[in-house]
Amino acid sequence: MTEPDKPPVPPFTLETATKKVKAAEAAWNSCDPAKVSMAYTPDSKWRNRDEFFEGRDAIKAFLTRKWEKELQYKLMKELWCYQGNRISVRFEYEFHDHSGQWWRAHGNEHWEFNDQGYMLRRDMSANDYKIQESERRYK
């Protein structure tokens, strides 16, 4: 069975690439692994920092682990560039751990989509550093 299109679909324009980025930002800020995983193909390939995995079940498991550790998670994504069926973004997110320490992450993602608008590949690099709660940018 073919899945329905997930607009916007490639090839991307400035307007549609920006919509895709903002839709991803909203989905990730829901901290709902099942919802987020549905933006990806069933066999989507991921690199997240030093982890490599494939498929929606692995994506859901990864996001479940992530949001169990990263509390009060808040993300900002910004379109960096796009061409054809690819989009690159820069992002920042903040969270606190179970000890109450706040963190900020800065990074980049490269995305590749199929013709129906589902992400085939996600390649992410990021760095984290400690911040004070008073330094938070995203609430």
matplotlib code that plots the C-alpha trace (Angstrom):
import matplotlib.pyplot as plt

x = [0.0, 1.3, 1.2, -0.5, 1.6, 3.0, 3.1, 5.0, 6.6, 9.7, 11.0, 11.2, 10.9, 11.8, 8.2, 7.7, 11.1, 10.4, 7.0, 8.7, 11.2, 8.5, 6.3, 9.3, 10.0, 6.4, 6.3, 9.6, 8.4, 5.4, 7.9, 5.7, 7.9, 5.0, 3.9, 7.4, 8.3, 5.4, 7.3, 9.9, 9.8, 9.4, 13.1, 14.5, 18.2, 19.5, 22.8, 22.3, 25.7, 27.4, 24.3, 23.3, 20.0, 17.2, 13.4, 10.4, 10.6, 14.2, 13.3, 10.5, 12.8, 15.6, 13.1, 11.6, 15.1, 16.0, 12.9, 13.1, 16.5, 15.9, 13.2, 11.3, 12.8, 12.3, 13.6, 14.2, 14.9, 15.9, 16.2, 19.8, 19.5, 17.5, 17.7, 15.4, 14.5, 17.0, 16.9, 19.6, 18.7, 20.5, 19.0, 19.2, 17.4, 17.4, 16.5, 17.4, 18.5, 17.2, 19.7, 18.2, 21.2, 20.1, 21.8, 21.8, 22.6, 23.6, 23.7, 23.0, 20.8, 20.7, 17.5, 16.6, 12.9, 11.1, 8.6, 5.7, 7.4, 8.6, 12.2, 14.4, 17.6, 18.5, 22.1, 22.6, 25.6, 25.5, 27.3, 25.9, 27.0, 25.7, 23.7, 22.0, 18.2, 18.3, 20.2, 17.4, 16.3, 13.4, 10.6]
y = [0.0, 3.4, 6.1, 9.4, 12.4, 14.3, 17.9, 19.9, 17.5, 18.0, 19.7, 22.4, 26.1, 28.7, 28.7, 25.0, 24.2, 26.8, 25.1, 21.7, 23.0, 24.7, 21.5, 19.5, 22.0, 21.8, 18.0, 17.7, 20.2, 17.8, 15.3, 12.6, 9.8, 8.2, 11.4, 12.5, 9.1, 9.3, 12.1, 9.4, 6.6, 3.1, 2.4, 5.9, 6.0, 8.2, 9.4, 11.2, 12.2, 8.9, 6.7, 5.1, 3.3, 2.7, 2.5, 4.0, 1.6, 2.5, 6.2, 5.9, 4.0, 6.6, 9.6, 7.8, 7.5, 11.1, 12.7, 10.6, 12.2, 15.7, 17.3, 20.5, 20.1, 23.1, 23.3, 26.0, 25.0, 27.4, 26.7, 26.9, 25.8, 23.6, 22.1, 19.5, 16.9, 18.0, 20.5, 21.5, 23.2, 24.7, 24.2, 25.0, 23.3, 23.5, 21.0, 20.1, 16.7, 14.8, 16.7, 20.0, 21.1, 23.1, 22.4, 24.0, 22.1, 23.7, 21.7, 21.0, 18.5, 17.4, 15.9, 13.9, 13.3, 10.9, 12.1, 11.8, 14.2, 11.6, 11.9, 9.1, 10.2, 12.4, 13.2, 15.3, 16.8, 18.8, 20.1, 20.6, 22.9, 23.8, 26.9, 28.5, 28.5, 32.3, 31.9, 30.0, 31.4, 29.0, 28.6]
z = [0.0, -0.9, 1.7, 1.0, 0.1, 3.0, 1.6, 0.8, -1.7, -3.7, -5.7, -3.0, -3.4, -0.8, 0.4, 0.5, 2.0, 4.8, 5.4, 5.7, 8.2, 10.4, 10.2, 11.5, 14.2, 15.4, 15.3, 17.2, 19.8, 20.5, 21.9, 20.5, 19.0, 17.1, 15.5, 14.6, 13.1, 10.6, 8.7, 7.6, 5.2, 6.8, 5.9, 6.6, 7.3, 10.2, 11.5, 14.8, 16.1, 16.6, 16.2, 12.9, 12.5, 10.0, 10.0, 11.9, 14.8, 15.4, 15.1, 17.6, 20.0, 19.6, 20.2, 23.2, 24.8, 23.8, 25.4, 28.5, 29.2, 27.6, 29.7, 28.8, 25.3, 23.1, 19.5, 16.8, 13.2, 10.5, 6.8, 5.6, 2.0, -0.3, -3.8, -5.5, -2.9, -0.3, 2.6, 5.1, 8.4, 11.4, 14.7, 18.4, 21.2, 25.0, 27.7, 31.2, 32.5, 35.5, 37.8, 36.7, 34.6, 31.5, 28.1, 24.7, 21.5, 18.2, 15.0, 11.4, 9.6, 6.0, 4.8, 1.6, 0.7, -1.6, -4.2, -1.6, 0.8, 3.4, 4.6, 3.3, 5.0, 8.0, 8.8, 12.0, 13.8, 17.0, 20.0, 23.5, 26.3, 29.7, 30.3, 33.2, 33.3, 33.0, 29.7, 27.9, 24.6, 23.9, 26.4]

ax = plt.figure().add_subplot(projection="3d")
ax.plot(x, y, z, "-o")
ax.set_aspect("equal")
plt.show()
